[in-house]
């Protein structure tokens, strides 16, 4: 199984970024996909998830971030709008069979991509 994130970078507060995550070696359509993030000195936290049941978001990003997936491309996306300095973190793509979990109960993790939001 291989999970590869892309799309991180440096953006000013109020700006937007789109993260992409390509997964291989899994039956993508039946897997829940999600994003976690970890800021310096903080614990890794759930950001968003998507499965056949729907989409789920942390309260801190609800209304600003949108998760989507393209099963034909085995890819999940995280559109991040109205970014804030507190969104600065390493963002990890995750995957597991079945449903989304907001806990770190995922079988597969990517290496992470850095998102930095300047004030």
Secondary structure, 3 states (H helix, E strand, C coil): CEEEEECCEEEECCCCEEEEEEEECCCHHHEEEEEEEECCCCCCEEEEEEECCEEEECCCCCCCEEEEEECCCCEEEEEECCCCHHHCEEEEEEEEECCCCCCCCCCEECCCEEEEEEC
